[in-house]
Amino acid sequence: MIEPYKLVQQIQESEDFKEVILANYIEHSDGKTMPEYADEERKLLSMGTYGVEDYYKKVNEYIKFLEWFTE
C-alpha cells in the first residue's frame, strides 16, 4: 500500500485525479479490484489529518472522487 504522505503529495501536485488513482493502482493494487483498492485509499486518507487548509481541501476532493469507484 502506498504511504499516506506520498499519496497526499501526489494529490497536491495533480491536475487530474484519474492519473493518480491509475498510477497507484498499477503499482500498489497487488491483485485487488479497482473498487477494493479505491476503498483502501479512501480509508487511508480518511484516517489522517491535514493541518494546512489547502491540503485538506484537495484531499477531501480526492476522497469524494474515490467514492465514485466504491459505489
N, C-alpha and C positions, 0 to 999 in steps of 0.2 A: 504494500500500500504506500501511496505517496505521503511524504511528510507534510503536515499542515502548513508550516511556514513556506515551503516551496510552492505549494498549491496556491496559497494566498498571493504570493509574489507573481505567479503566472496569471492569476485573475486580474491583478492590478495592471499588468503590462499588456493585457489582451484587449483587442478591439472586437474580437469575435469569440464568444464563449464556446461555440461549436469546435473551434480549433483546440481549445484547452481540454475539453472532455474527450475528444477523439484521440489526441496525442497521449493523454494519460491512460485512457482505456487500453490503447495498444500496448503501452509499456507496463502497466500495472494490473491488468484485469485477471491474470492467472486463470483463464478459462471461464470466468464469470460472464453472465449475460450483461448487456449494456444496462438494463434496469437494475440489476443487482449491484453492479459497480457504481452507478449513479447514486443509488441509495446509500452505499457506504461512504461516498464522498460527501453527500449531504449531511449524514450523521457526523462525520469527522469535523466538518466546518461548523455545524451547529453546536458542538461542544466547546468551541473556542470563543474567546473574547478578543475583540479587535478595537483597541482603545482609540485609534485615530478615526474620526468620522468618515473620512474619505475611504479608508479601508473597509469599514463596516458597511457603508452604503453599497459598494461594488460587490463585496462578498455576499451581502444579502440578496442582491440582484441575481448572482450566480446560483445561490441556493434555490431561489424561485425558478430559475431556468432548469435546474436539475429535477424539480418536481414534475416537469413535463415528461421526463423519462420514466418516472416511477408511478404514474397514474394508471 
